[in-house]
Amino acid sequence: MPAPAEPSGSLVLVAGAGRLPDLVADSLQRAGRSFKVLALRGFTDRRLRARADATVDLLDIGGTLAILKSWGPAVVVPAGGVARPSPAALLNAGAALRNREALRAIAGGGDDRLLRAALALLEENGHRVLGVHEVAPDLLSPLGILGRHAPDAEAQGSVGTGQALLAGLSPFDVGQAAVVTGDRVLAIEGPEGTDRMLARARGLNRRPFGYGRPTAGTVLVKLAKRGQDLRIDLPAVGPRTVRNAAAAGCAGIAVEAGRTLLIDRAETVAEADRRGLFLMGLETRA
């Protein structure tokens, strides 16, 4: 995947929950970029919130747009997670900007629809929205083996099965990950997220009755959905993913190079090495 063009001009980092906003801020600083931080109350962690230029409530749409208008950034970059608000909260907060029928349709759909609506709202108000992968490419997985361990032939076969499976699921609003052993699919990520999917796979991968040795060649495959707007839903793995994958009996983890965030990359690779898991970046399939 070619490196994205470096955006110019002022930048606003809209910071949600988790480590990612901090990592993006650090990356921007290393690159010498000028930026402001707009923190989401109740989500942004303490370290980044302390240096935020402003703080808003998640559903304070009017206040958020007013701040962005006053700052006049060239680019807005959302980073970090947020809890999905209830349909009632969406309807009440957005009444001035969206009619109730449109918001009801958004609330009734999957997370993709909700997140796309948030981007559309920013863009309709004249803001250019970029993703983390476009402003902090150093946080993405490179191509190839990242640690000391490499997949054997059995694991390579499982990786191929996982790639084909996730490509086939791309049109549907399901997760971006699966646990696969050979041609057998143990678990597919749903709304619960990767960690809970791995917890399910842990029991399914030990027979009988959840005991015994895990099946050889079991892998976690995580890829961006085809057509997914990477600005708001970029796949990510980190040290916790490695630990949970090891507990589920995985021999390794395969992610899409250039389209997957490595949270705390050095620690993630070191954790995979310690636990005997391979960690690899896959070439993007057409």
C-alpha positions in Angstrom: 0.0 0.0 0.0 1.6 3.3 -1.0 2.3 5.9 1.7 -0.5 8.5 1.8 0.4 12.1 0.8 1.3 14.2 3.8 -1.6 16.5 4.6 -0.7 20.2 5.0 -2.2 22.9 7.2 -3.7 22.8 10.7 -5.1 19.6 12.2 -7.6 18.8 14.9 -7.3 15.4 16.7 -10.8 14.4 18.0 -9.8 12.1 20.8 -11.9 9.2 22.0 -11.0 6.4 24.4 -8.0 4.1 24.5 -4.3 4.4 23.8 -4.7 5.4 20.1 -5.3 9.1 20.5 -2.1 9.4 22.6 -0.1 7.4 20.0 -1.4 9.6 17.2 -0.5 12.8 19.2 3.0 11.4 19.8 3.4 10.6 16.1 2.3 14.0 15.0 4.7 15.6 17.4 7.6 13.5 16.0 6.6 14.6 12.5 6.6 18.2 13.7 2.9 18.7 12.9 0.9 21.5 14.4 -2.4 20.3 15.9 -5.1 20.9 18.4 -6.8 18.2 20.6 -10.6 18.1 20.9 -11.3 15.7 23.8 -14.6 13.8 24.2 -15.7 14.1 27.9 -15.7 10.7 29.6 -13.7 9.0 26.9 -10.3 10.7 26.4 -7.7 9.5 28.9 -6.3 11.7 31.6 -2.9 12.4 30.0 -4.3 13.6 26.7 -7.3 15.4 28.3 -4.8 17.5 30.4 -3.3 18.9 27.2 -6.6 19.2 25.2 -7.5 22.5 23.7 -11.2 22.0 24.3 -13.5 19.3 25.7 -17.0 18.5 24.4 -19.8 16.0 25.2 -20.2 13.2 22.7 -23.7 14.3 21.7 -23.1 18.0 21.8 -23.1 18.3 18.0 -23.7 22.1 18.0 -20.9 22.8 20.4 -18.5 20.6 18.5 -19.3 22.2 15.2 -19.0 25.7 16.7 -15.5 24.9 18.1 -14.3 23.5 14.8 -15.7 26.5 13.0 -13.8 28.9 15.3 -10.5 26.9 14.8 -10.9 26.5 11.1 -8.7 23.4 10.7 -7.6 22.1 7.3 -8.0 18.5 8.6 -10.1 16.7 11.3 -8.8 13.3 12.5 -11.0 11.1 14.7 -9.1 8.6 16.8 -10.1 6.3 19.7 -13.3 4.5 20.6 -16.6 5.7 21.9 -19.6 3.9 23.4 -22.5 3.7 21.0 -25.2 6.1 22.3 -28.8 5.0 22.6 -31.3 5.7 19.8 -33.1 8.1 22.1 -30.0 10.1 22.8 -29.2 10.3 19.1 -32.6 11.6 18.3 -32.6 14.2 21.0 -29.1 15.5 20.3 -29.4 15.5 16.5 -32.9 17.0 16.1 -31.6 20.4 15.0 -29.4 18.9 12.3 -31.1 15.7 11.1 -34.8 14.8 10.9 -36.0 12.1 13.1 -36.6 9.5 10.4 -33.0 9.8 9.2 -31.6 9.4 12.7 -33.9 6.5 13.4 -32.5 4.7 10.4 -28.9 5.5 11.5 -29.6 4.2 15.1 -31.2 1.1 13.7 -28.2 0.1 11.6 -24.8 -1.2 12.5 -21.9 0.8 13.8 -20.7 1.4 10.3 -23.8 3.4 9.6 -23.5 5.4 12.7 -19.8 6.2 12.1 -20.4 7.1 8.5 -23.1 9.5 9.6 -20.7 11.3 11.9 -18.2 11.7 9.1 -20.9 12.9 6.8 -22.0 15.5 9.3 -18.5 16.9 9.6 -18.0 16.9 5.8 -21.4 18.6 5.3 -20.1 21.4 7.5 -17.0 21.9 5.3 -14.5 19.9 7.2 -12.0 17.5 5.5 -11.8 14.3 7.5 -8.7 12.1 7.3 -7.9 8.8 9.1 -5.1 7.9 11.4 -3.5 5.9 8.6 -3.2 9.1 6.5 -1.6 11.3 9.2 0.4 8.7 11.2 1.5 5.9 8.9 4.3 5.0 11.2 1.7 3.4 13.5 0.6 0.8 10.8 1.8 -2.7 10.4 4.6 -3.2 7.8 4.6 -6.2 5.4 6.2 -9.5 6.4 7.2 -11.2 9.6 7.5 -8.8 12.5 9.1 -10.9 15.2 11.3 -14.0 15.7 8.7 -16.6 14.8 7.3 -17.5 11.4 4.2 -19.5 10.5 4.6 -23.1 9.4 2.8 -24.6 6.4 -0.3 -25.5 8.5 -0.6 -22.0 9.9 -0.1 -20.5 6.4 -3.1 -22.6 5.2 -5.2 -21.3 8.1 -4.2 -17.7 7.2 -5.4 -18.3 3.6 -8.7 -19.6 4.9 -9.1 -16.6 7.2 -8.4 -14.1 4.3 -11.0 -15.8 2.1 -13.6 -15.9 4.9 -13.2 -12.2 5.8 -13.3 -11.1 2.2 -16.6 -12.9 1.8 -18.0 -11.3 4.9 -17.0 -7.7 3.9 -20.4 -6.7 2.6 -21.9 -7.4 6.0 -21.6 -5.3 9.2 -19.7 -7.9 11.2 -16.3 -7.8 12.7 -12.9 -7.7 11.1 -11.4 -10.8 12.6 -11.7 -14.6 12.8 -10.0 -17.5 14.5 -9.3 -20.3 12.0 -7.7 -23.7 12.1 -7.1 -25.2 8.7 -10.4 -25.1 6.8 -12.4 -24.9 10.1 -13.7 -21.6 11.3 -13.7 -21.5 15.1 -15.1 -18.0 15.7 -16.0 -14.8 13.8 -15.8 -11.4 15.5 -19.2 -9.8 16.2 -20.2 -6.7 18.1 -18.4 -8.0 21.2 -15.0 -7.3 19.7 -11.8 -9.2 19.1 -11.0 -10.0 22.8 -14.3 -11.6 23.6 -14.3 -13.5 20.3 -10.9 -14.9 21.4 -12.4 -15.9 24.7 -15.1 -17.9 22.9 -12.5 -19.5 20.6 -10.5 -20.5 23.6 -13.2 -23.0 24.8 -14.0 -24.2 21.2 -10.4 -24.9 20.5 -10.0 -27.4 23.3 -11.8 -30.6 23.0 -13.5 -32.4 24.6 -15.5 -30.2 27.0 -13.1 -27.2 26.8 -10.0 -29.2 27.9 -7.0 -30.7 26.1 -4.5 -29.3 23.7 -5.5 -26.6 21.2 -5.6 -27.6 17.6 -2.3 -27.0 15.7 -2.2 -24.3 13.1 -4.8 -22.1 14.8 -4.5 -18.4 13.8 -6.1 -15.1 14.4 -6.6 -13.2 11.1 -7.6 -9.5 11.2 -8.3 -7.5 8.1 -10.1 -4.3 7.1 -13.4 -4.9 5.5 -13.5 -4.2 1.7 -15.2 -0.8 1.3 -14.7 0.0 5.0 -14.1 3.7 5.7 -10.6 3.4 7.3 -10.9 6.9 8.7 -13.2 5.6 11.4 -12.7 1.9 11.8 -9.1 0.8 11.2 -8.3 -2.7 12.5 -5.9 -2.7 15.4 -3.9 -5.2 17.5 -1.8 -4.7 20.6 -0.1 -6.6 23.5 -3.5 -7.6 24.9 -4.5 -9.1 21.6 -1.4 -11.2 21.6 -2.0 -12.4 25.2 -5.6 -13.3 24.4 -4.6 -15.0 21.1 -2.1 -17.1 23.0 -4.7 -18.1 25.6 -7.0 -19.1 22.7 -4.3 -21.5 21.4 -3.3 -19.5 18.4 0.0 -20.1 16.8 0.1 -16.6 15.5 -1.6 -13.4 14.2 -1.9 -12.2 10.7 -3.0 -8.7 9.9 -3.2 -6.5 6.8 0.0 -4.5 6.2 -0.6 -0.8 5.8 -4.2 -1.1 7.0 -3.8 -2.3 10.6 -2.7 -0.3 13.6 -0.1 -1.8 15.9 -0.8 -0.4 19.3 2.5 0.0 21.1 4.4 -1.8 18.3 7.6 -2.7 20.1 5.7 -4.1 23.1 3.3 -6.0 20.8 6.2 -7.7 18.9 8.0 -8.4 22.1 4.9 -10.0 23.6 4.5 -12.2 20.5 8.1 -13.3 20.7 7.8 -14.1 24.4 4.7 -16.3 23.8 6.0 -18.0 20.8 3.5 -16.5 18.4 4.2 -15.3 14.9 3.1 -11.8 14.0 2.9 -10.9 10.3 1.7 -8.2 7.9 -0.2 -9.5 4.9 -0.2 -8.0 1.4 -3.6 -6.3 0.6 -5.7 -8.5 -1.6 -7.6 -6.8 -4.5 
